Amino acid sequence: MTFEKKNLSAYEAMYEAQKIAYAPIIFQAVRTLRDLGIFTALQNSGPEGISIEAICESTNLSRYGVETLLETGLSCGAVELTENGSWKLSKVGYFLQNDPMTRVNMDYNHYVCYQGLYDLDKSIRSAKPEGLKVFNKLCDADWETIYQALPYLPEQIKTAWYDFDHYYSDSAYPAALPILFRNEIGTMVDIGTNIGKFAILTADYNDDVKITMIDLPDQLENAISNVARAGYSDRITALSMDLLDPEIEFPPAQGIYWLSQFLSCFGHKEIVHILKHAKAAMSTTSKLYIMETCWDRQQHEAAAYSLVNTSPYFTCMASGNSKMYHSDELLECISEAGLEVVNIHDNLGICHSLFECQSAQLQS
């Protein structure tokens, strides 16, 4: 996937530049149109549209506020103004109001990213998530990465983060499981298990597999609780680990080593470090699976656009040195770690690719 070059006149290019310059204001105005119920009022009005007075009555908002928001919505194509002066929801507005992916993305960018991205320039210089200080100040903490913070963030922020993360992975998991279990698998290590969702789905899918979940200690508390509620504590165990510790050791000779939406949380050298340690634990029959959202392997430009523009979150809020990777760089990391790709399964769920790997010497 490449982004098409647009042949613009000088005026058109200048207009596009203004859209970028005002993008933060437009984002917040459109989000407010959604969250204060103005989009709902427009949608319920039908094809004839609705007057500003009627919107004010249904939303209990002032004429000034409604009019200000609608005019910004008009400028960006989210709403339409009819010849008789009534207002309607546009096709773009329909998706802003009703599309689950758009809602998840907007909530994530507002609650998780927006305030911290003010310091993106500092993060680019320091290679640290400088925007995380917003949450450190809010929670009186001193976290170095967002992953340490997740269990303790205010509920609205935490919900937005998990909804974003799970919306995409949940769509890919059902497609990935049959690939993993084409052959009989007795054991699996879920590296970066998060809240244990994939481990539980795997136990649902296969009655015999035994799974070890690996993550930071605080994060594992949620995963262990979720596993217990699902009734799989006899088959799913937990191992707390700092994946950047130079002395890490993964459980040896497991059938599958699974890393889902995990390597994008790390920089190039850190990815190689994790993969090298995974390789050291693998037997000759072990497989390592990496499921990631690579922007260059997308079917649609909208997906690539969304992924590329998620990378600044990793820069400013998450780790300071990670991103949504081009698949070429992931393949470089895999090779540097002494692994080789056996197969790549694209278009799993909404936007995932699954890299099936084994030790490089097995391919020689």
Short mmCIF file of the C-alpha atoms (twelve columns), coordinates in Angstrom:
data_MODEL
# 
_entry.id   MODEL 
# 
loop_
_atom_site.group_PDB 
_atom_site.id 
_atom_site.type_symbol 
_atom_site.label_atom_id 
_atom_site.label_alt_id 
_atom_site.label_comp_id 
_atom_site.label_asym_id 
_atom_site.label_seq_id 
_atom_site.Cartn_x 
_atom_site.Cartn_y 
_atom_site.Cartn_z 
_atom_site.pdbx_PDB_model_num 
ATOM 1   C CA . MET A 1   0.000   0.000   0.000  1 
ATOM 2   C CA . THR A 2   1.340   3.402   -1.019 1 
ATOM 3   C CA . PHE A 3   -0.314  6.768   -0.633 1 
ATOM 4   C CA . GLU A 4   -1.309  8.196   -3.986 1 
ATOM 5   C CA . LYS A 5   0.313   11.428  -5.087 1 
ATOM 6   C CA . LYS A 6   -2.330  14.081  -5.646 1 
ATOM 7   C CA . ASN A 7   -1.989  16.582  -8.460 1 
ATOM 8   C CA . LEU A 8   -3.168  19.766  -6.792 1 
ATOM 9   C CA . SER A 9   -3.219  23.339  -7.936 1 
ATOM 10  C CA . ALA A 10  -1.453  25.885  -5.732 1 
ATOM 11  C CA . TYR A 11  -4.793  27.002  -4.303 1 
ATOM 12  C CA . GLU A 12  -5.900  23.427  -3.610 1 
ATOM 13  C CA . ALA A 13  -2.594  22.695  -1.898 1 
ATOM 14  C CA . MET A 14  -2.951  25.807  0.251  1 
ATOM 15  C CA . TYR A 15  -6.476  24.732  1.225  1 
ATOM 16  C CA . GLU A 16  -5.217  21.267  2.201  1 
ATOM 17  C CA . ALA A 17  -2.551  22.961  4.312  1 
ATOM 18  C CA . GLN A 18  -5.247  24.933  6.161  1 
ATOM 19  C CA . LYS A 19  -7.150  21.713  6.876  1 
ATOM 20  C CA . ILE A 20  -4.039  20.353  8.562  1 
ATOM 21  C CA . ALA A 21  -3.434  23.609  10.446 1 
ATOM 22  C CA . TYR A 22  -6.962  23.536  11.862 1 
ATOM 23  C CA . ALA A 23  -7.230  19.752  12.288 1 
ATOM 24  C CA . PRO A 24  -7.042  19.781  16.124 1 
ATOM 25  C CA . ILE A 25  -9.918  22.270  16.339 1 
ATOM 26  C CA . ILE A 26  -12.011 20.378  13.801 1 
ATOM 27  C CA . PHE A 27  -11.422 17.109  15.637 1 
ATOM 28  C CA . GLN A 28  -12.640 18.516  18.949 1 
ATOM 29  C CA . ALA A 29  -15.610 20.286  17.388 1 
ATOM 30  C CA . VAL A 30  -16.751 17.133  15.583 1 
ATOM 31  C CA . ARG A 31  -16.255 15.008  18.699 1 
ATOM 32  C CA . THR A 32  -18.375 17.501  20.607 1 
ATOM 33  C CA . LEU A 33  -21.081 17.363  17.921 1 
ATOM 34  C CA . ARG A 34  -21.165 13.634  18.532 1 
ATOM 35  C CA . ASP A 35  -20.904 13.593  22.314 1 
ATOM 36  C CA . LEU A 36  -23.403 16.390  23.029 1 
ATOM 37  C CA . GLY A 37  -26.100 14.678  20.968 1 
ATOM 38  C CA . ILE A 38  -26.202 17.057  18.000 1 
ATOM 39  C CA . PHE A 39  -25.400 14.283  15.518 1 
ATOM 40  C CA . THR A 40  -28.173 12.217  17.102 1 
ATOM 41  C CA . ALA A 41  -30.658 15.055  16.652 1 
ATOM 42  C CA . LEU A 42  -29.633 15.435  13.011 1 
ATOM 43  C CA . GLN A 43  -29.867 11.707  12.374 1 
ATOM 44  C CA . ASN A 44  -33.310 11.451  13.946 1 
ATOM 45  C CA . SER A 45  -34.632 14.353  11.876 1 
ATOM 46  C CA . GLY A 46  -34.723 12.396  8.634  1 
ATOM 47  C CA . PRO A 47  -34.084 13.655  5.087  1 
ATOM 48  C CA . GLU A 48  -35.826 17.002  5.651  1 
ATOM 49  C CA . GLY A 49  -33.277 18.119  8.199  1 
ATOM 50  C CA . ILE A 50  -33.834 20.049  11.416 1 
ATOM 51  C CA . SER A 51  -33.685 23.671  12.521 1 
ATOM 52  C CA . ILE A 52  -31.156 25.039  14.977 1 
ATOM 53  C CA . GLU A 53  -34.022 25.863  17.348 1 
ATOM 54  C CA . ALA A 54  -35.169 22.236  17.372 1 
ATOM 55  C CA . ILE A 55  -31.616 21.026  17.971 1 
ATOM 56  C CA . CYS A 56  -31.275 23.425  20.917 1 
ATOM 57  C CA . GLU A 57  -34.522 22.127  22.380 1 
ATOM 58  C CA . SER A 58  -33.591 18.448  22.025 1 
ATOM 59  C CA . THR A 59  -30.040 18.881  23.364 1 
ATOM 60  C CA . ASN A 60  -30.636 21.623  25.964 1 
ATOM 61  C CA . LEU A 61  -27.763 23.616  24.456 1 
ATOM 62  C CA . SER A 62  -27.555 27.313  23.601 1 
ATOM 63  C CA . ARG A 63  -28.088 28.562  20.070 1 
ATOM 64  C CA . TYR A 64  -24.576 30.003  20.125 1 
ATOM 65  C CA . GLY A 65  -23.026 26.651  21.018 1 
ATOM 66  C CA . VAL A 66  -25.023 24.637  18.501 1 
ATOM 67  C CA . GLU A 67  -24.459 27.145  15.709 1 
ATOM 68  C CA . THR A 68  -20.708 27.343  16.373 1 
ATOM 69  C CA . LEU A 69  -20.310 23.574  16.246 1 
ATOM 70  C CA . LEU A 70  -22.535 23.128  13.186 1 
ATOM 71  C CA . GLU A 71  -20.581 25.702  11.201 1 
ATOM 72  C CA . THR A 72  -17.323 23.874  11.867 1 
ATOM 73  C CA . GLY A 73  -19.074 20.606  10.999 1 
ATOM 74  C CA . LEU A 74  -20.235 22.189  7.750  1 
ATOM 75  C CA . SER A 75  -16.701 23.272  6.859  1 
ATOM 76  C CA . CYS A 76  -15.340 19.735  7.171  1 
ATOM 77  C CA . GLY A 77  -18.251 17.938  5.536  1 
ATOM 78  C CA . ALA A 78  -19.716 16.327  8.652  1 
ATOM 79  C CA . VAL A 79  -23.061 18.122  8.287  1 
ATOM 80  C CA . GLU A 80  -25.004 19.772  5.470  1 
ATOM 81  C CA . LEU A 81  -27.036 22.985  5.308  1 
ATOM 82  C CA . THR A 82  -30.108 22.825  3.071  1 
ATOM 83  C CA . GLU A 83  -31.518 25.660  0.963  1 
ATOM 84  C CA . ASN A 84  -34.361 26.187  3.435  1 
ATOM 85  C CA . GLY A 85  -31.918 26.625  6.323  1 
ATOM 86  C CA . SER A 86  -32.314 23.240  7.990  1 
ATOM 87  C CA . TRP A 87  -29.378 21.058  8.964  1 
ATOM 88  C CA . LYS A 88  -28.717 17.435  8.000  1 
ATOM 89  C CA . LEU A 89  -26.191 14.751  8.813  1 
ATOM 90  C CA . SER A 90  -23.875 14.119  5.837  1 
ATOM 91  C CA . LYS A 91  -22.571 10.725  4.770  1 
ATOM 92  C CA . VAL A 92  -19.304 11.520  6.570  1 
ATOM 93  C CA . GLY A 93  -21.297 12.512  9.638  1 
ATOM 94  C CA . TYR A 94  -23.185 9.229   9.489  1 
ATOM 95  C CA . PHE A 95  -19.930 7.302   9.865  1 
ATOM 96  C CA . LEU A 96  -18.692 9.628   12.602 1 
ATOM 97  C CA . GLN A 97  -21.888 8.894   14.493 1 
ATOM 98  C CA . ASN A 98  -22.456 5.205   13.740 1 
ATOM 99  C CA . ASP A 99  -19.283 3.453   12.589 1 
ATOM 100 C CA . PRO A 100 -17.774 1.475   15.515 1 
ATOM 101 C CA . MET A 101 -14.219 1.785   14.185 1 
ATOM 102 C CA . THR A 102 -14.489 5.558   13.812 1 
ATOM 103 C CA . ARG A 103 -15.923 5.883   17.318 1 
ATOM 104 C CA . VAL A 104 -13.161 3.728   18.818 1 
ATOM 105 C CA . ASN A 105 -10.477 5.705   16.979 1 
ATOM 106 C CA . MET A 106 -11.934 9.054   18.003 1 
ATOM 107 C CA . ASP A 107 -12.282 8.111   21.674 1 
ATOM 108 C CA . TYR A 108 -8.748  6.724   21.709 1 
ATOM 109 C CA . ASN A 109 -7.287  9.865   20.170 1 
ATOM 110 C CA . HIS A 110 -9.223  12.120  22.531 1 
ATOM 111 C CA . TYR A 111 -8.845  10.346  25.862 1 
ATOM 112 C CA . VAL A 112 -5.470  8.646   25.401 1 
ATOM 113 C CA . CYS A 113 -3.465  10.755  22.956 1 
ATOM 114 C CA . TYR A 114 -4.713  14.315  22.616 1 
ATOM 115 C CA . GLN A 115 -3.219  16.138  25.585 1 
ATOM 116 C CA . GLY A 116 0.091   14.298  25.543 1 
ATOM 117 C CA . LEU A 117 0.729   14.897  21.849 1 
ATOM 118 C CA . TYR A 118 1.352   18.542  22.681 1 
ATOM 119 C CA . ASP A 119 4.885   17.367  23.549 1 
ATOM 120 C CA . LEU A 120 5.494   15.250  20.450 1 
ATOM 121 C CA . ASP A 121 8.444   17.438  19.454 1 
ATOM 122 C CA . LYS A 122 10.103  16.743  22.806 1 
ATOM 123 C CA . SER A 123 9.560   13.003  22.371 1 
ATOM 124 C CA . ILE A 124 11.106  13.057  18.908 1 
ATOM 125 C CA . ARG A 125 14.218  14.682  20.390 1 
ATOM 126 C CA . SER A 126 14.479  12.559  23.529 1 
ATOM 127 C CA . ALA A 127 13.116  9.194   22.274 1 
ATOM 128 C CA . LYS A 128 11.000  9.095   25.441 1 
ATOM 129 C CA . PRO A 129 7.202   9.279   25.872 1 
ATOM 130 C CA . GLU A 130 7.189   12.865  27.091 1 
ATOM 131 C CA . GLY A 131 3.402   13.128  26.770 1 
ATOM 132 C CA . LEU A 132 2.974   10.494  29.469 1 
ATOM 133 C CA . LYS A 133 3.578   13.221  32.041 1 
ATOM 134 C CA . VAL A 134 -0.108  14.129  31.546 1 
ATOM 135 C CA . PHE A 135 -1.106  10.813  33.117 1 
ATOM 136 C CA . ASN A 136 1.736   10.864  35.637 1 
ATOM 137 C CA . LYS A 137 0.479   14.211  36.906 1 
ATOM 138 C CA . LEU A 138 -3.137  13.054  36.858 1 
ATOM 139 C CA . CYS A 139 -2.363  9.917   38.885 1 
ATOM 140 C CA . ASP A 140 0.573   11.249  40.944 1 
ATOM 141 C CA . ALA A 141 2.843   8.600   39.430 1 
ATOM 142 C CA . ASP A 142 6.200   8.307   37.706 1 
ATOM 143 C CA . TRP A 143 5.592   5.768   34.934 1 
ATOM 144 C CA . GLU A 144 8.162   5.389   32.182 1 
ATOM 145 C CA . THR A 145 5.807   3.716   29.677 1 
ATOM 146 C CA . ILE A 146 2.050   3.607   29.273 1 
ATOM 147 C CA . TYR A 147 2.069   -0.153  29.796 1 
ATOM 148 C CA . GLN A 148 3.068   0.332   33.424 1 
ATOM 149 C CA . ALA A 149 0.266   2.868   33.764 1 
ATOM 150 C CA . LEU A 150 -2.607  0.941   32.171 1 
ATOM 151 C CA . PRO A 151 -3.967  -0.864  35.244 1 
ATOM 152 C CA . TYR A 152 -4.147  2.415   37.173 1 
ATOM 153 C CA . LEU A 153 -5.457  4.947   34.660 1 
ATOM 154 C CA . PRO A 154 -8.886  6.562   35.172 1 
ATOM 155 C CA . GLU A 155 -11.641 4.327   33.861 1 
ATOM 156 C CA . GLN A 156 -12.570 6.488   30.874 1 
ATOM 157 C CA . ILE A 157 -8.974  6.613   29.631 1 
ATOM 158 C CA . LYS A 158 -8.380  2.927   30.301 1 
ATOM 159 C CA . THR A 159 -11.612 1.963   28.528 1 
ATOM 160 C CA . ALA A 160 -10.681 4.012   25.458 1 
ATOM 161 C CA . TRP A 161 -7.253  2.333   25.310 1 
ATOM 162 C CA . TYR A 162 -8.573  -1.212  25.657 1 
ATOM 163 C CA . ASP A 163 -11.497 -0.614  23.281 1 
ATOM 164 C CA . PHE A 164 -9.029  0.561   20.641 1 
ATOM 165 C CA . ASP A 165 -6.631  -2.324  21.218 1 
ATOM 166 C CA . HIS A 166 -9.298  -5.020  21.308 1 
ATOM 167 C CA . TYR A 167 -11.402 -3.716  18.426 1 
ATOM 168 C CA . TYR A 168 -8.663  -4.590  15.967 1 
ATOM 169 C CA . SER A 169 -7.241  -7.727  17.587 1 
ATOM 170 C CA . ASP A 170 -10.676 -9.237  18.237 1 
ATOM 171 C CA . SER A 171 -11.399 -9.184  14.519 1 
ATOM 172 C CA . ALA A 172 -8.216  -11.130 13.724 1 
ATOM 173 C CA . TYR A 173 -8.169  -13.775 16.453 1 
ATOM 174 C CA . PRO A 174 -10.832 -16.069 14.935 1 
ATOM 175 C CA . ALA A 175 -8.889  -16.135 11.655 1 
ATOM 176 C CA . ALA A 176 -5.557  -16.783 13.387 1 
ATOM 177 C CA . LEU A 177 -6.563  -19.726 15.575 1 
ATOM 178 C CA . PRO A 178 -7.138  -22.270 12.758 1 
ATOM 179 C CA . ILE A 179 -3.692  -21.390 11.369 1 
ATOM 180 C CA . LEU A 180 -2.047  -21.999 14.736 1 
ATOM 181 C CA . PHE A 181 -3.795  -25.325 15.223 1 
ATOM 182 C CA . ARG A 182 -3.323  -26.820 11.766 1 
ATOM 183 C CA . ASN A 183 -1.024  -29.239 13.558 1 
ATOM 184 C CA . GLU A 184 -1.427  -30.641 17.052 1 
ATOM 185 C CA . ILE A 185 -0.171  -28.149 19.628 1 
ATOM 186 C CA . GLY A 186 0.304   -29.075 23.269 1 
ATOM 187 C CA . THR A 187 1.729   -25.855 24.719 1 
ATOM 188 C CA . MET A 188 1.762   -22.135 23.958 1 
ATOM 189 C CA . VAL A 189 3.469   -19.080 25.422 1 
ATOM 190 C CA . ASP A 190 1.468   -15.855 25.087 1 
ATOM 191 C CA . ILE A 191 4.155   -13.155 25.249 1 
ATOM 192 C CA . GLY A 192 2.653   -9.788  26.148 1 
ATOM 193 C CA . THR A 193 -0.690  -11.293 27.091 1 
ATOM 194 C CA . ASN A 194 -2.207  -7.974  28.219 1 
ATOM 195 C CA . ILE A 195 -5.464  -8.990  29.944 1 
ATOM 196 C CA . GLY A 196 -5.287  -12.623 28.808 1 
ATOM 197 C CA . LYS A 197 -7.954  -12.379 26.139 1 
ATOM 198 C CA . PHE A 198 -6.196  -14.449 23.477 1 
ATOM 199 C CA . ALA A 199 -5.110  -17.071 26.008 1 
ATOM 200 C CA . ILE A 200 -8.748  -17.551 27.020 1 
ATOM 201 C CA . LEU A 201 -9.918  -17.702 23.393 1 
ATOM 202 C CA . THR A 202 -7.240  -20.311 22.692 1 
ATOM 203 C CA . ALA A 203 -8.369  -22.415 25.635 1 
ATOM 204 C CA . ASP A 204 -11.936 -22.118 24.314 1 
ATOM 205 C CA . TYR A 205 -10.765 -23.214 20.878 1 
ATOM 206 C CA . ASN A 206 -8.704  -26.217 21.985 1 
ATOM 207 C CA . ASP A 207 -9.513  -28.399 24.985 1 
ATOM 208 C CA . ASP A 208 -5.995  -29.709 25.553 1 
ATOM 209 C CA . VAL A 209 -3.519  -26.873 25.023 1 
ATOM 210 C CA . LYS A 210 -1.693  -25.519 28.079 1 
ATOM 211 C CA . ILE A 211 -0.767  -21.846 27.994 1 
ATOM 212 C CA . THR A 212 1.745   -19.653 29.815 1 
ATOM 213 C CA . MET A 213 0.912   -15.934 29.870 1 
ATOM 214 C CA . ILE A 214 3.823   -13.492 30.117 1 
ATOM 215 C CA . ASP A 215 3.598   -9.787  30.930 1 
ATOM 216 C CA . LEU A 216 4.500   -7.163  33.519 1 
ATOM 217 C CA . PRO A 217 3.446   -8.100  37.071 1 
ATOM 218 C CA . ASP A 218 0.686   -5.494  37.472 1 
ATOM 219 C CA . GLN A 219 -0.755  -6.247  34.052 1 
ATOM 220 C CA . LEU A 220 -0.817  -9.968  34.829 1 
ATOM 221 C CA . GLU A 221 -3.106  -9.410  37.808 1 
ATOM 222 C CA . ASN A 222 -5.961  -8.563  35.436 1 
ATOM 223 C CA . ALA A 223 -5.098  -11.479 33.156 1 
ATOM 224 C CA . ILE A 224 -5.043  -13.967 36.049 1 
ATOM 225 C CA . SER A 225 -8.427  -12.717 37.286 1 
ATOM 226 C CA . ASN A 226 -9.928  -13.014 33.804 1 
ATOM 227 C CA . VAL A 227 -8.573  -16.552 33.402 1 
ATOM 228 C CA . ALA A 228 -10.037 -17.565 36.757 1 
ATOM 229 C CA . ARG A 229 -13.439 -16.154 35.814 1 
ATOM 230 C CA . ALA A 230 -13.289 -18.109 32.551 1 
ATOM 231 C CA . GLY A 231 -12.551 -21.313 34.470 1 
ATOM 232 C CA . TYR A 232 -9.177  -22.045 32.883 1 
ATOM 233 C CA . SER A 233 -6.775  -21.670 35.810 1 
ATOM 234 C CA . ASP A 234 -5.872  -25.350 35.478 1 
ATOM 235 C CA . ARG A 235 -4.594  -24.861 31.911 1 
ATOM 236 C CA . ILE A 236 -3.446  -21.233 31.829 1 
ATOM 237 C CA . THR A 237 -0.629  -20.099 34.107 1 
ATOM 238 C CA . ALA A 238 1.154   -16.758 34.451 1 
ATOM 239 C CA . LEU A 239 4.811   -15.755 34.458 1 
ATOM 240 C CA . SER A 240 5.691   -12.143 35.295 1 
ATOM 241 C CA . MET A 241 8.580   -10.748 33.315 1 
ATOM 242 C CA . ASP A 242 10.176  -7.503  32.184 1 
ATOM 243 C CA . LEU A 243 10.750  -8.273  28.511 1 
ATOM 244 C CA . LEU A 244 13.637  -5.791  28.341 1 
ATOM 245 C CA . ASP A 245 15.607  -7.534  31.074 1 
ATOM 246 C CA . PRO A 246 18.836  -8.776  29.418 1 
ATOM 247 C CA . GLU A 247 18.580  -12.071 31.324 1 
ATOM 248 C CA . ILE A 248 15.019  -13.041 30.403 1 
ATOM 249 C CA . GLU A 249 14.295  -16.703 29.822 1 
ATOM 250 C CA . PHE A 250 11.125  -17.945 28.163 1 
ATOM 251 C CA . PRO A 251 9.678   -21.377 28.947 1 
ATOM 252 C CA . PRO A 252 11.655  -23.808 26.769 1 
ATOM 253 C CA . ALA A 253 10.515  -26.074 23.938 1 
ATOM 254 C CA . GLN A 254 6.915   -24.865 23.737 1 
ATOM 255 C CA . GLY A 255 4.794   -25.631 20.700 1 
ATOM 256 C CA . ILE A 256 3.963   -22.002 19.937 1 
ATOM 257 C CA . TYR A 257 5.450   -18.670 20.971 1 
ATOM 258 C CA . TRP A 258 2.761   -16.059 20.310 1 
ATOM 259 C CA . LEU A 259 3.265   -12.285 20.045 1 
ATOM 260 C CA . SER A 260 0.158   -10.319 19.077 1 
ATOM 261 C CA . GLN A 261 0.163   -6.531  18.654 1 
ATOM 262 C CA . PHE A 262 3.205   -6.630  20.901 1 
ATOM 263 C CA . LEU A 263 6.352   -5.879  18.928 1 
ATOM 264 C CA . SER A 264 4.911   -2.525  17.850 1 
ATOM 265 C CA . CYS A 265 5.367   -1.534  21.503 1 
ATOM 266 C CA . PHE A 266 9.170   -1.670  21.148 1 
ATOM 267 C CA . GLY A 267 12.017  -0.165  19.150 1 
ATOM 268 C CA . HIS A 268 14.060  -2.092  16.590 1 
ATOM 269 C CA . LYS A 269 16.846  -3.207  18.961 1 
ATOM 270 C CA . GLU A 270 14.341  -4.206  21.629 1 
ATOM 271 C CA . ILE A 271 12.379  -6.308  19.143 1 
ATOM 272 C CA . VAL A 272 15.541  -8.158  18.140 1 
ATOM 273 C CA . HIS A 273 16.361  -8.689  21.830 1 
ATOM 274 C CA . ILE A 274 12.939  -10.243 22.539 1 
ATOM 275 C CA . LEU A 275 13.006  -12.419 19.429 1 
ATOM 276 C CA . LYS A 276 16.536  -13.662 20.145 1 
ATOM 277 C CA . HIS A 277 15.471  -14.825 23.591 1 
ATOM 278 C CA . ALA A 278 12.385  -16.475 22.138 1 
ATOM 279 C CA . LYS A 279 14.565  -18.270 19.584 1 
ATOM 280 C CA . ALA A 280 16.865  -19.477 22.364 1 
ATOM 281 C CA . ALA A 281 13.891  -21.143 24.040 1 
ATOM 282 C CA . MET A 282 12.498  -22.759 20.887 1 
ATOM 283 C CA . SER A 283 12.939  -26.420 19.995 1 
ATOM 284 C CA . THR A 284 13.307  -27.719 16.450 1 
ATOM 285 C CA . THR A 285 9.532   -28.160 16.256 1 
ATOM 286 C CA . SER A 286 8.537   -24.850 17.860 1 
ATOM 287 C CA . LYS A 287 6.843   -22.128 15.832 1 
ATOM 288 C CA . LEU A 288 6.831   -18.418 16.601 1 
ATOM 289 C CA . TYR A 289 3.896   -16.333 15.403 1 
ATOM 290 C CA . ILE A 290 3.926   -12.552 15.188 1 
ATOM 291 C CA . MET A 291 0.602   -10.822 14.542 1 
ATOM 292 C CA . GLU A 292 0.980   -7.143  13.687 1 
ATOM 293 C CA . THR A 293 -0.711  -4.348  11.756 1 
ATOM 294 C CA . CYS A 294 1.802   -3.387  9.056  1 
ATOM 295 C CA . TRP A 295 0.724   -0.296  7.202  1 
ATOM 296 C CA . ASP A 296 2.294   -1.361  3.900  1 
ATOM 297 C CA . ARG A 297 0.300   -4.626  3.766  1 
ATOM 298 C CA . GLN A 298 -3.159  -3.059  3.916  1 
ATOM 299 C CA . GLN A 299 -5.820  -3.505  1.246  1 
ATOM 300 C CA . HIS A 300 -7.261  -0.017  1.661  1 
ATOM 301 C CA . GLU A 301 -5.660  3.406   1.966  1 
ATOM 302 C CA . ALA A 302 -7.916  4.302   4.908  1 
ATOM 303 C CA . ALA A 303 -6.394  1.447   6.927  1 
ATOM 304 C CA . ALA A 304 -2.833  2.448   6.051  1 
ATOM 305 C CA . TYR A 305 -3.670  6.071   6.916  1 
ATOM 306 C CA . SER A 306 -5.004  5.087   10.333 1 
ATOM 307 C CA . LEU A 307 -2.011  2.890   11.135 1 
ATOM 308 C CA . VAL A 308 0.653   5.384   10.068 1 
ATOM 309 C CA . ASN A 309 -1.011  8.041   12.189 1 
ATOM 310 C CA . THR A 310 -1.104  5.790   15.234 1 
ATOM 311 C CA . SER A 311 2.703   5.794   15.365 1 
ATOM 312 C CA . PRO A 312 2.975   9.233   17.060 1 
ATOM 313 C CA . TYR A 313 1.021   7.753   19.982 1 
ATOM 314 C CA . PHE A 314 3.842   5.241   20.482 1 
ATOM 315 C CA . THR A 315 6.370   8.065   20.247 1 
ATOM 316 C CA . CYS A 316 4.729   10.453  22.680 1 
ATOM 317 C CA . MET A 317 2.616   8.320   25.011 1 
ATOM 318 C CA . ALA A 318 3.702   4.680   24.955 1 
ATOM 319 C CA . SER A 319 7.445   4.119   24.756 1 
ATOM 320 C CA . GLY A 320 9.203   6.870   22.802 1 
ATOM 321 C CA . ASN A 321 10.792  4.545   20.241 1 
ATOM 322 C CA . SER A 322 8.143   2.236   18.781 1 
ATOM 323 C CA . LYS A 323 5.619   2.508   15.954 1 
ATOM 324 C CA . MET A 324 3.346   0.760   13.494 1 
ATOM 325 C CA . TYR A 325 6.032   -0.874  11.402 1 
ATOM 326 C CA . HIS A 326 6.497   -1.329  7.680  1 
ATOM 327 C CA . SER A 327 6.753   -5.091  7.202  1 
ATOM 328 C CA . ASP A 328 10.273  -4.764  5.766  1 
ATOM 329 C CA . GLU A 329 11.576  -3.578  9.134  1 
ATOM 330 C CA . LEU A 330 9.826   -6.388  10.995 1 
ATOM 331 C CA . LEU A 331 11.371  -8.867  8.573  1 
ATOM 332 C CA . GLU A 332 14.791  -7.328  9.275  1 
ATOM 333 C CA . CYS A 333 14.255  -7.811  13.017 1 
ATOM 334 C CA . ILE A 334 13.176  -11.416 12.496 1 
ATOM 335 C CA . SER A 335 16.271  -12.133 10.416 1 
ATOM 336 C CA . GLU A 336 18.630  -10.389 12.866 1 
ATOM 337 C CA . ALA A 337 17.248  -12.598 15.639 1 
ATOM 338 C CA . GLY A 338 18.159  -15.774 13.752 1 
ATOM 339 C CA . LEU A 339 14.626  -16.607 12.685 1 
ATOM 340 C CA . GLU A 340 13.128  -17.100 9.254  1 
ATOM 341 C CA . VAL A 341 9.615   -16.521 8.020  1 
ATOM 342 C CA . VAL A 342 7.884   -19.668 6.808  1 
ATOM 343 C CA . ASN A 343 4.695   -17.919 5.731  1 
ATOM 344 C CA . ILE A 344 2.895   -14.590 5.955  1 
ATOM 345 C CA . HIS A 345 -0.891  -14.614 6.251  1 
ATOM 346 C CA . ASP A 346 -2.323  -11.209 5.319  1 
ATOM 347 C CA . ASN A 347 -5.760  -9.649  5.752  1 
ATOM 348 C CA . LEU A 348 -6.700  -11.341 9.008  1 
ATOM 349 C CA . GLY A 349 -9.639  -9.488  10.488 1 
ATOM 350 C CA . ILE A 350 -9.611  -5.780  9.769  1 
ATOM 351 C CA . CYS A 351 -5.926  -5.161  9.160  1 
ATOM 352 C CA . HIS A 352 -3.568  -7.807  10.587 1 
ATOM 353 C CA . SER A 353 -0.752  -9.875  9.136  1 
ATOM 354 C CA . LEU A 354 0.479   -13.085 10.752 1 
ATOM 355 C CA . PHE A 355 4.187   -13.898 10.395 1 
ATOM 356 C CA . GLU A 356 4.874   -17.607 10.878 1 
ATOM 357 C CA . CYS A 357 8.510   -18.143 11.923 1 
ATOM 358 C CA . GLN A 358 10.955  -20.857 12.924 1 
ATOM 359 C CA . SER A 359 14.674  -21.043 13.639 1 
ATOM 360 C CA . ALA A 360 16.681  -20.039 10.579 1 
ATOM 361 C CA . GLN A 361 18.883  -23.138 10.570 1 
ATOM 362 C CA . LEU A 362 15.790  -25.282 9.990  1 
ATOM 363 C CA . GLN A 363 15.407  -23.654 6.577  1 
ATOM 364 C CA . SER A 364 18.987  -24.298 5.459  1 
# 
